[in-house]
Amino acid sequence: MIVVFGCAGHFDNAISVIKAMPYFNDPTIWLTLLGACKKWGNVKVGRLAFDEAVRIDNSCGAYILMADIYIACGMQKDAEKVKSIALENKSREHIFYGPLCHGGS
């Protein structure tokens, strides 16, 4: 349901489904929502999903998606901050085939 609501841009419904789940400490749930936020350019919900995803698992995917959202919305400074945080947290140690995790821009 999160995918369906997220892809349709119904973020309130997607968040309601997540909060009603008995176990929502799975980064996949939040990365799914974060991916939908990238599609729609929703920075507010994207930031919520990002914060939850990295709280659970400090993986590189969340950083890349959040940086992409910021870039798509013309928020380059925020994207650079996210990239810096990812590198400081050593997210690049995780296997990921993207420039962020390989020290690029």
C-alpha positions in Angstrom: 0.0 0.0 0.0 2.9 2.3 0.7 4.1 2.0 -2.9 0.6 2.5 -4.3 -0.1 5.6 -2.2 3.4 7.0 -2.6 3.5 6.6 -6.4 0.1 8.3 -6.6 1.4 11.2 -4.5 -0.9 10.4 -1.5 1.7 10.9 1.2 -0.7 11.4 4.1 -2.2 8.0 3.3 1.2 6.3 2.9 2.3 7.7 6.3 -0.9 6.6 7.9 -0.3 3.0 6.6 3.2 3.1 8.0 2.2 4.3 11.4 -0.6 1.7 11.6 2.0 -1.1 10.9 2.9 -3.2 14.0 6.6 -3.0 13.0 7.8 0.0 11.0 11.5 0.0 11.9 12.4 -1.5 8.6 14.5 0.8 6.4 12.8 -0.6 3.2 9.5 1.0 4.3 11.1 4.4 4.6 13.2 4.0 1.4 10.1 3.1 -0.5 8.5 6.3 0.7 11.6 8.3 0.0 11.7 7.0 -3.6 8.1 8.2 -4.0 9.1 11.6 -2.6 11.9 11.8 -5.2 9.3 11.2 -8.0 7.0 13.9 -6.7 9.7 16.3 -5.4 8.2 16.2 -1.9 11.0 17.6 0.4 8.9 17.7 3.6 7.9 14.0 3.6 11.2 13.1 2.0 13.1 14.5 5.0 10.8 12.6 7.4 11.4 9.4 5.5 15.2 10.1 5.3 15.5 10.8 9.0 13.7 7.5 9.8 15.7 5.5 7.3 19.1 6.6 8.5 18.0 6.3 12.2 17.3 2.6 11.5 20.1 1.9 9.0 22.8 4.4 8.1 23.0 3.1 4.5 24.0 5.1 1.5 20.7 4.7 -0.4 18.8 7.1 1.8 21.5 9.8 1.4 21.5 9.5 -2.4 17.7 9.7 -2.6 17.5 12.7 -0.3 20.3 14.5 -2.2 18.5 13.7 -5.4 15.3 15.2 -4.0 17.1 18.4 -3.0 18.8 18.7 -6.3 15.5 18.2 -8.2 14.0 21.0 -6.1 16.9 23.4 -6.7 18.3 23.0 -3.2 22.0 22.4 -4.1 23.3 23.5 -0.7 21.1 21.1 1.1 22.1 18.3 -1.3 25.8 19.1 -0.5 25.1 18.9 3.2 23.5 15.5 2.8 26.5 14.3 0.8 28.9 15.6 3.4 27.0 13.9 6.2 27.1 10.6 4.2 30.8 10.8 3.8 31.4 11.8 7.4 29.3 8.8 8.5 31.4 6.6 6.3 28.4 5.5 4.3 30.8 5.1 1.4 32.0 1.9 3.1 28.7 0.3 2.0 28.6 -1.1 -1.5 26.7 1.3 -3.7 27.3 2.2 -7.3 26.8 5.9 -7.2 29.1 8.9 -7.2 28.2 9.9 -3.6 29.6 6.8 -2.0 32.7 6.8 -4.1 33.6 10.3 -3.0 32.5 12.0 -6.2 29.9 14.7 -6.6 
